[in-house]
Amino acid sequence: MQSGISPDILVCRTEHHIGDDIKRKLALFCNVDKESIIESIDADTIYDVPNLMLDEGLHEVVLNKLDLKASKKPVLTRWNQFLNNYKHPEGTVEIGLVGKYIELQDAYKSILEALDHAGAHNKLKVNIHSIHSEDITEQNAAEKLKGLQGLVVAPGFGDRGIESKITAVQYVRENNIPFLGICLGMQMAVIEYARNVLKLKNANSTEMSRNTPHPVIDIMEDQKMVTEKGGTMRLGAWDCKLKKDSKVFNIYGKELISERHRHRYEFNNDYLEKLSESGLISTGLNPKTGLVEIVEIPDHKWFIGVQYHPEYKSTVLDPHPLFAAFVSACSNNS
């Protein structure tokens, strides 16, 4: 009220049931109808909240405020099917997440949620093992990644922790462990493959090493003259055409997809032929620019890197197919 806000509805977070007395008091002092005071009690999971709000009658209050009528009471069938799978999984799967912002709880929130969606879709509990990207070395990789059924290498910017990410990718590639690389994670897969399979010494991204002799990841020519830093970023939704004989085509079930991007550096097409001939196949290309969006290794159990951010499009009712397929592959990797 002091801030000049006159709410129509108050949703009150609480650890305990607030009761009618507290609701009356809140209504009196906040100039809100008692029926418009909604209790939002602590829940076991955030996914319980829609059912709790339904029980509180929030939907009826909103409809009344808008002078709308509902033909029937909402039935959250699909939501509750997800919730049942989430709360009562039939198994577990152990997945590592390598990133340099592990200490920040919400840094990879979208990825964690997408893995939860995919886990429920597969009736599995996904146990995430967060691994700081600076903690992995050639000497301890086997120990750090021991027991994992799959590995996600996270997106990011800058050169901190890059060599550890490359080492982690090498380990899962050589040990046939399912791998999903997102944005920078995909670029690390390209660098790792160029170094260790093509034997291109000191192959790198020009983001990390401006004078690398083998810039397998680079800013494209039409971006190099852009002086404003933000202007060089590829943002928003971009189309991607999938190769029909690829894993990703089977996963998406269609040839043309659209995914969201947020990055500055790209796969350098000067190395496209060499990498493809040696086994790292480009299976998704932007149909207008020819830029590589997806790489995969057909001979590997499940090895896919994507330049875009599939986690942005995953929802409870529509888990992203890439995450769903990845979790399924991990569950089969014992």
C-alpha positions in Angstrom: 0.0 0.0 0.0 2.9 2.4 0.9 4.3 1.7 -2.6 1.1 2.7 -4.2 0.1 -0.9 -5.2 -3.5 -1.9 -4.7 -3.7 -5.6 -5.4 -6.8 -7.5 -6.4 -5.4 -10.8 -5.1 -2.7 -11.6 -2.5 -0.9 -14.9 -2.8 0.9 -15.4 0.6 3.9 -17.6 0.9 3.9 -19.4 4.3 5.5 -22.3 6.2 2.2 -22.9 8.1 -1.5 -22.7 7.2 -2.6 -19.1 7.7 -6.2 -19.7 8.7 -9.3 -17.5 8.4 -8.2 -15.1 11.2 -5.0 -14.2 9.4 -6.8 -13.9 6.1 -9.4 -11.5 7.6 -6.6 -9.4 9.1 -4.7 -9.3 5.8 -7.9 -8.4 3.9 -8.7 -5.6 6.3 -5.2 -4.0 6.2 -4.6 -4.5 2.5 -8.1 -3.6 1.2 -8.5 -7.0 -0.4 -11.5 -9.4 -0.2 -11.0 -12.2 2.2 -11.7 -14.7 -0.6 -8.9 -13.1 -2.6 -6.3 -14.0 0.1 -4.6 -17.2 -1.3 -2.4 -19.4 0.8 0.8 -20.6 -0.9 2.2 -23.1 1.7 5.6 -24.7 1.3 5.5 -27.7 -1.1 7.7 -30.7 -1.6 8.4 -29.5 -5.1 7.6 -26.4 -7.2 5.6 -28.8 -9.4 3.0 -29.2 -6.6 2.1 -25.5 -6.7 -0.5 -25.6 -9.5 -2.5 -28.3 -7.6 -2.2 -26.3 -4.4 -3.4 -23.1 -6.2 -6.3 -25.1 -7.7 -7.3 -26.4 -4.2 -7.2 -22.8 -2.9 -9.5 -21.7 -5.7 -7.2 -19.1 -7.2 -8.6 -19.9 -10.7 -12.1 -19.0 -9.5 -11.0 -15.7 -7.9 -9.2 -14.7 -11.1 -12.2 -15.5 -13.3 -14.5 -13.6 -11.0 -12.2 -10.5 -11.1 -12.2 -10.7 -14.9 -16.0 -11.3 -15.0 -15.4 -14.6 -16.9 -17.2 -17.9 -16.5 -15.6 -21.4 -16.6 -17.5 -24.2 -18.3 -16.0 -26.7 -16.0 -13.4 -27.2 -13.2 -9.8 -27.6 -14.5 -8.5 -31.1 -14.6 -4.7 -31.2 -14.6 -4.4 -34.6 -16.2 -1.2 -34.3 -18.1 0.4 -32.2 -15.3 -0.4 -34.8 -12.7 0.8 -37.6 -14.9 4.2 -35.7 -15.0 4.0 -35.2 -11.3 3.4 -38.8 -10.6 6.3 -39.9 -12.8 8.5 -37.2 -11.1 7.6 -38.3 -7.6 7.5 -42.0 -8.2 10.2 -42.9 -10.7 10.9 -46.5 -11.7 14.6 -46.0 -11.6 17.5 -43.6 -11.4 20.2 -42.3 -13.7 23.5 -40.6 -12.8 24.4 -37.7 -15.0 27.4 -35.3 -14.7 27.1 -31.6 -15.4 30.4 -29.9 -16.1 30.5 -26.1 -15.8 32.5 -23.2 -14.4 29.6 -21.7 -12.5 28.7 -24.7 -10.4 28.8 -22.8 -7.2 26.0 -20.5 -8.4 22.8 -22.3 -7.7 20.7 -21.0 -10.6 23.5 -20.7 -13.2 22.3 -23.8 -15.0 18.7 -23.8 -13.8 17.2 -24.2 -17.3 19.4 -27.3 -18.0 18.5 -28.8 -14.6 14.8 -28.3 -15.2 15.1 -29.8 -18.7 16.8 -32.9 -17.3 14.0 -33.2 -14.7 11.4 -32.9 -17.5 13.2 -35.6 -19.5 13.6 -37.8 -16.4 9.9 -37.8 -15.7 9.2 -38.5 -19.3 11.3 -41.6 -19.0 10.0 -42.4 -15.5 13.4 -41.9 -14.1 15.0 -39.8 -11.3 17.9 -37.9 -12.7 20.7 -37.5 -10.1 22.9 -34.6 -11.2 26.5 -34.6 -10.2 27.8 -31.0 -10.5 31.5 -30.9 -11.5 33.5 -27.7 -11.6 35.3 -27.4 -14.9 38.6 -26.4 -13.3 38.7 -29.6 -11.3 39.2 -32.1 -14.1 42.7 -33.1 -15.3 44.0 -35.9 -17.4 45.2 -37.6 -14.3 42.0 -37.5 -12.3 39.3 -37.6 -15.1 38.5 -41.3 -14.5 38.0 -40.7 -10.8 36.0 -37.4 -11.2 33.7 -39.0 -13.8 33.5 -42.4 -12.2 30.0 -43.9 -12.0 28.4 -41.5 -14.4 26.0 -42.8 -17.0 26.1 -39.6 -19.1 27.7 -36.2 -19.2 26.5 -32.7 -20.1 29.1 -30.0 -20.8 27.4 -26.7 -20.1 27.5 -23.4 -22.1 29.5 -20.4 -21.1 31.9 -17.7 -22.1 35.6 -17.1 -21.6 38.6 -19.4 -21.3 38.4 -20.4 -17.6 38.1 -24.1 -17.2 38.2 -24.8 -20.9 41.0 -27.4 -20.9 39.2 -29.3 -18.2 36.0 -29.4 -20.3 38.0 -30.7 -23.3 39.5 -33.4 -21.0 36.1 -34.4 -19.9 34.8 -34.6 -23.5 37.8 -36.8 -24.4 37.1 -39.2 -21.6 33.5 -39.8 -22.4 34.2 -40.0 -26.1 36.9 -42.6 -25.6 34.9 -44.5 -23.1 31.6 -44.5 -25.0 29.6 -42.6 -22.4 26.6 -40.6 -23.6 27.5 -37.0 -24.1 25.5 -33.8 -24.7 27.4 -30.6 -25.4 25.4 -27.3 -25.3 26.7 -24.2 -27.1 30.3 -23.9 -25.7 30.0 -27.6 -24.8 29.6 -28.4 -28.5 32.5 -26.2 -29.3 34.7 -28.1 -26.8 33.7 -31.3 -28.5 34.9 -30.0 -31.8 38.2 -28.8 -30.4 38.8 -32.1 -28.6 38.1 -34.1 -31.7 40.4 -31.8 -33.8 43.2 -32.2 -31.3 43.0 -35.9 -30.4 41.6 -37.5 -33.6 42.8 -35.2 -36.4 46.0 -34.5 -34.5 45.8 -30.7 -35.2 48.1 -29.5 -32.5 46.9 -26.6 -30.4 43.5 -26.5 -32.3 41.3 -24.1 -30.4 38.7 -21.4 -30.6 39.8 -17.8 -31.3 37.8 -16.8 -28.3 40.4 -18.7 -26.2 43.5 -18.3 -28.4 43.5 -15.6 -30.9 46.7 -17.0 -32.6 45.8 -20.6 -32.7 47.1 -22.4 -35.8 43.9 -24.3 -36.2 40.8 -22.1 -35.4 38.2 -24.8 -35.6 35.9 -22.4 -33.8 36.0 -18.8 -34.9 34.0 -15.6 -35.5 32.7 -15.8 -39.1 33.9 -13.4 -41.7 30.7 -11.3 -41.8 30.9 -10.8 -38.1 34.5 -9.7 -37.8 33.9 -6.1 -38.9 31.2 -5.6 -36.2 32.7 -3.4 -33.5 30.0 -3.4 -31.0 30.5 -6.5 -28.9 26.8 -7.4 -28.5 26.3 -7.0 -32.2 28.4 -10.0 -33.0 26.1 -12.4 -31.0 23.7 -14.7 -32.7 20.5 -14.4 -30.7 17.0 -15.7 -31.0 15.4 -18.5 -32.9 17.2 -19.8 -36.0 16.2 -22.6 -38.4 18.3 -25.8 -38.7 18.0 -28.5 -41.3 18.7 -32.1 -40.1 20.4 -34.9 -42.1 17.9 -37.7 -42.5 20.2 -40.5 -41.6 21.3 -38.9 -38.3 20.5 -39.5 -34.6 19.1 -36.0 -34.3 16.7 -36.5 -37.2 15.3 -39.7 -35.5 15.1 -37.8 -32.2 13.2 -34.8 -33.6 11.2 -36.8 -36.2 11.4 -34.0 -38.7 13.8 -32.3 -41.1 13.5 -28.7 -40.2 13.7 -27.4 -36.6 14.0 -24.0 -35.0 16.0 -23.5 -31.8 17.2 -20.5 -29.7 20.7 -19.2 -29.8 23.0 -17.1 -27.6 26.6 -17.2 -28.7 29.3 -15.3 -30.6 31.7 -18.0 -32.0 30.8 -20.6 -34.6 32.1 -23.9 -36.0 34.6 -22.9 -38.7 33.5 -24.5 -42.0 37.1 -24.5 -43.3 37.4 -27.7 -41.1 34.0 -29.2 -42.0 35.3 -31.7 -44.5 38.2 -33.0 -42.4 36.2 -33.4 -39.3 33.3 -35.1 -41.2 35.7 -37.5 -43.0 37.3 -38.5 -39.6 33.9 -39.3 -37.9 32.6 -36.1 -36.3 29.6 -35.5 -38.6 27.8 -32.2 -39.0 24.1 -33.3 -38.9 22.4 -30.0 -38.6 23.0 -26.9 -40.7 21.4 -23.5 -40.9 19.7 -23.7 -44.4 20.5 -20.0 -45.2 24.0 -19.5 -43.8 25.4 -23.0 -43.9 26.6 -22.6 -40.3 26.9 -25.9 -38.4 24.4 -26.2 -35.6 24.8 -29.9 -34.6 27.7 -32.4 -34.6 27.5 -36.1 -33.7 29.6 -39.2 -33.8 27.5 -42.0 -35.4 29.8 -44.8 -34.1 29.5 -43.6 -30.5 26.7 -44.8 -28.2 25.3 -41.2 -28.0 27.5 -38.2 -28.7 25.8 -35.0 -29.8 26.8 -31.4 -29.6 24.4 -28.5 -30.4 25.3 -24.9 -30.9 21.9 -23.7 -29.7 20.2 -24.0 -26.3 17.6 -26.7 -26.3 16.9 -26.2 -22.6 15.1 -23.0 -23.3 12.3 -24.8 -25.0 11.8 -27.6 -22.6 8.6 -27.6 -20.5 6.7 -29.9 -18.1 4.1 -30.8 -20.7 6.5 -30.8 -23.6 10.0 -32.1 -22.6 12.6 -31.3 -25.1 13.2 -34.4 -27.3 16.9 -34.0 -27.2 17.0 -34.1 -23.4 14.5 -37.0 -23.4 16.6 -39.0 -25.8 19.8 -38.2 -23.9 18.4 -39.4 -20.5 17.0 -42.5 -22.2 20.5 -43.3 -23.6 22.1 -42.6 -20.2 19.7 -45.1 -18.5 20.8 -47.8 -21.0 24.4 -47.1 -20.2 25.2 -49.2 -17.2 
